[in-house]
Amino acid sequence: MAKHPYNRTVFQSLALVSQFGITMLVPIAMMFVVGYWLDLKLKTSFFAVVLFFIGALAGFSNVYRLARKIYGRKERKD
């Protein structure tokens, strides 16, 4: 089986896309679960929504920092 020079780039790109997804989804899921638990304990109905949006902001912030780190590294190589 012949090895193609772009195989490494494809796998690196797939890893990067999955890392962005995980970096975005984990804070959202964690904050939503905490909000849902608080809603059940305190008999309220707004913590899940509020903490969901806080998790989304945290996820966007994480993705932004990760992208800056990755693209900053690429610019230094060029």
C-alpha positions in Angstrom: 0.0 0.0 0.0 1.5 3.3 -1.1 1.6 6.1 1.5 0.4 9.4 0.4 2.1 12.6 1.7 -1.2 14.2 2.6 -2.3 11.4 5.0 -0.6 13.1 7.9 -2.3 16.4 7.1 -5.7 14.8 6.8 -5.4 13.1 10.2 -4.1 16.3 11.8 -7.0 18.2 10.4 -9.5 15.6 11.7 -7.9 15.7 15.1 -8.1 19.5 15.1 -11.7 19.5 14.2 -12.6 17.0 16.8 -10.6 18.9 19.4 -12.6 22.1 18.6 -15.8 20.2 18.9 -14.9 18.6 22.3 -13.5 22.0 23.5 -16.9 23.5 22.7 -19.3 20.8 23.9 -17.8 19.9 27.2 -18.3 23.2 29.0 -21.9 23.5 27.5 -22.8 20.0 28.7 -21.3 20.4 32.1 -22.9 23.7 32.8 -26.3 22.4 31.5 -26.1 19.4 33.8 -25.3 21.6 36.8 -28.1 23.9 35.9 -30.6 21.1 35.5 -29.5 19.6 38.8 -29.9 23.1 40.5 -33.4 23.4 38.9 -34.4 20.0 40.4 -33.0 20.8 43.8 -34.3 24.4 44.1 -37.6 23.8 42.2 -36.8 26.5 39.7 -36.8 26.5 35.9 -34.1 29.0 34.7 -30.7 27.8 36.0 -30.4 25.2 33.2 -30.9 27.9 30.5 -28.7 30.5 32.1 -25.8 28.1 32.8 -26.2 26.6 29.3 -25.4 30.1 27.8 -22.6 30.6 30.3 -21.2 27.2 29.1 -21.6 28.3 25.5 -19.6 31.5 26.2 -16.9 29.5 28.0 -16.8 27.0 25.0 -16.4 29.9 22.5 -13.7 31.4 24.6 -11.8 28.0 24.7 -12.1 27.6 21.0 -10.9 31.1 20.4 -7.9 30.6 22.6 -7.1 27.3 21.0 -7.4 28.8 17.5 -5.1 31.7 18.4 -2.5 29.3 19.8 -2.6 27.0 16.7 -2.6 29.8 14.1 0.1 31.7 16.1 2.3 28.6 15.9 1.8 28.3 12.2 2.6 32.0 11.5 5.9 31.6 13.4 6.9 28.7 11.2 6.3 30.6 8.0 
